[in-house]
Each structure stands twice: as structure tokens, then as C-alpha cells.
């Protein structure tokens, strides 16, 4: 079975998840979270990203988004390519990164397994887009996203996880702005 899920409806609302290679816990330092947040800001301002829910975990990311340009695959590819480059630069240039050599070795190891990677592979290639077709499915995915840090044992309340739109749904957009979901708030 192909692992290549597809964006069939280019104007659709999608839930996506994607992880670092080997599910490496990369997002453990503020500087790396900042790269993700900055990339979201850029994609919202310049690439037509409408973001309705998100959660950044140590090894993976969840979004509910839409591409106003009707190019969801290209938008996600641009986001992943940009964040991979910037996080890799941040790791390489971070004198406090105690895992630097090991992380770079793991990314290089993953890159050698792929014919289309020049040196490092940061993200796994699949995104698993799921088109959201009803209000109840949207709400179920939002609950899943917001409860991910709770299920992982990091917090006891979804709002306590700094990098989650659970805070936005409590009128706290200090980390990232999201788009007004309207019917599924």
C-alpha cells in the first residue's frame, strides 16, 4: 500500500501530521519551536495558509489548515523544506546543543537511505492528509490535537502546552495567531 496520501480537494480543510525522521525529539528547545512559529507566520502571510488548529510536539506537528491558493501539497512542502533547513542550521550553530553530533548523524543517516536527499533528511516524507468533511469530524480532530500533550504526559490540561492552539481557543494568541474557525470554536 502506498504511503502517499493525497490532497484530492485542493480547496478542502485538512488535518495533517508529520514527524521528524526516527521520531527524534528535536523540538525540546525554544530556538527550534521559534523556527516552527516563524514558518507559520510566513506561510500565513505569504503562502495563503489558513491555520485553524495546531500542536507542536517534541517529535511531530499537527495542523488543521486550508490553502487559500488551493495548493495544500505545495504549501506543506514549502513549510517542511523551510523548517528543515532552518532547524538544521539552528542545531549546527547552537553551542548549547548537547546532542548536536548525534542529531546531525541521525539526519545524515536518514538522508543516505533516500535517493532524493542531498545530505540530511529532517522530516519523514509522508503527511497523511485527512480531509475534514463535517463539523463533528473537525471537532474530533481539534480535540485530538489539543489532547496530544495530555496523552503524552507533558501536561494535565491542554491549555498548559505552550505550542498548541488550545490556548487560542481560550482567547490567548500570544504564541501564534490562528484563523477564526467560525462554526467549530
C-alpha positions in Angstrom: 0.0 0.0 0.0 1.3 3.4 -0.9 2.2 5.8 2.0 1.5 8.7 -0.3 -1.8 10.2 0.9 -3.3 12.8 -1.4 -4.9 16.2 -1.2 -7.8 15.4 -3.5 -9.8 18.5 -2.8 -7.4 21.5 -3.3 -9.8 23.9 -1.5 -10.5 21.5 1.3 -9.9 21.7 5.0 -7.2 19.2 6.1 -5.8 17.5 9.2 -2.1 16.7 8.8 0.5 15.2 11.0 4.2 14.8 10.2 7.1 13.7 12.2 10.9 14.0 12.3 12.9 11.1 11.0 13.1 8.3 13.5 10.6 10.3 15.6 13.6 12.2 17.1 12.7 14.6 19.9 14.1 17.7 18.2 11.7 20.3 19.5 13.0 20.5 23.0 14.5 24.0 22.9 12.9 27.4 22.4 15.0 28.2 19.4 13.6 25.2 17.5 10.0 26.0 18.4 10.6 29.6 17.2 11.5 28.2 13.8 8.2 26.4 13.5 6.3 29.5 14.7 8.2 31.8 12.4 7.5 29.5 9.5 3.7 29.5 10.3 3.8 33.3 10.4 5.4 33.4 7.0 3.1 30.8 5.4 0.1 32.6 6.7 1.3 36.0 5.4 2.9 34.9 2.1 1.7 31.4 1.1 -2.0 31.5 1.7 -2.1 29.3 4.8 -5.3 29.3 6.8 -4.5 27.7 10.2 -7.3 26.6 12.4 -5.6 24.3 14.9 -2.1 23.2 15.6 0.2 21.5 18.1 4.0 21.3 18.1 5.2 18.2 19.9 8.9 17.2 20.6 9.0 14.9 17.5 6.0 15.9 15.4 3.5 18.5 14.3 -0.3 18.5 13.9 -2.3 21.1 11.8 -5.8 21.8 10.7 -5.3 24.0 7.7 -6.6 25.1 4.3 -4.6 26.6 1.4 -6.4 29.8 0.2 -4.4 29.4 -3.0 -5.7 25.8 -3.4 -2.2 24.4 -3.3 -2.1 22.4 0.0 0.6 20.0 -1.1 2.9 22.7 -2.3 2.2 24.8 0.9 3.1 21.9 3.2 6.2 21.0 1.1 7.4 24.6 1.4 6.8 24.6 5.1 8.6 21.4 5.7 11.5 22.3 3.4 12.0 25.7 5.1 11.7 24.4 8.6 14.1 21.6 7.9 16.7 24.0 6.6 16.3 26.4 9.5 16.2 23.9 12.3 19.3 22.1 10.9 21.1 25.5 10.8 19.9 26.2 14.4 21.2 22.8 15.5 24.6 23.3 13.8 25.0 26.8 15.2 23.7 26.2 18.7 26.7 25.9 21.2 24.3 24.7 23.9 23.0 21.8 21.9 24.4 18.8 23.7 23.0 16.4 21.1 24.4 18.2 18.1 26.7 15.5 16.7 24.2 12.7 17.4 21.3 14.6 15.8 23.3 15.5 12.7 24.5 11.9 12.4 20.9 10.6 12.6 19.7 13.1 10.0 22.6 12.2 7.7 21.9 8.5 8.2 18.2 9.1 7.2 19.3 11.1 4.2 21.6 8.3 2.9 18.6 6.0 2.8 16.8 8.3 0.3 17.8 8.8 -3.2 16.3 12.3 -3.4 18.1 13.8 -0.4 21.5 15.5 -0.8 22.7 15.3 2.8 20.3 15.4 5.6 16.7 14.3 5.9 14.8 16.1 8.7 11.1 15.2 8.2 9.6 11.9 7.3 8.2 12.2 3.8 4.5 11.4 4.4 2.0 13.9 5.8 -1.1 11.7 6.0 -3.7 14.4 5.0 -7.2 13.7 6.0 -9.9 15.9 4.5 -12.3 17.2 7.1 -15.8 17.0 5.8 -18.1 17.8 8.7 -18.3 19.9 11.8 -18.2 16.8 14.1 -15.0 15.4 12.4 -13.4 18.9 12.7 -14.2 19.0 16.4 -12.9 15.4 16.9 -9.6 16.3 15.2 -9.3 19.6 17.2 -9.8 17.5 20.4 -7.2 15.0 19.3 -4.7 17.8 18.5 -5.3 19.6 21.8 -5.2 16.5 23.9 -1.9 15.2 22.3 0.3 16.8 25.0 -2.0 15.5 27.7 -2.0 11.9 26.3 1.8 12.1 26.1 2.0 13.1 29.8 3.6 16.5 29.3 0.6 18.4 30.9 -2.6 17.7 32.6 -4.6 20.4 30.8 -4.4 21.1 27.0 -4.2 24.9 27.7 -0.9 24.3 29.6 1.0 23.3 26.5 2.5 26.5 25.1 2.7 25.4 21.5 -1.0 24.4 20.9 -4.0 26.2 19.6 -5.8 25.1 22.8 -4.6 28.4 24.1 -6.1 30.3 21.2 -9.5 28.7 21.9 -9.2 30.3 25.3 -8.5 33.7 23.8 -4.7 33.5 24.2 -2.9 34.1 20.9 0.4 35.1 22.4 2.3 32.3 20.6 0.6 32.1 17.2 -2.4 33.6 15.6 -5.0 31.2 14.1 -7.8 31.9 11.7 -11.3 32.2 13.0 -12.9 28.8 12.7 -16.4 30.2 12.8 -18.6 27.2 13.2 -16.2 25.0 15.1 -15.0 27.1 18.0 
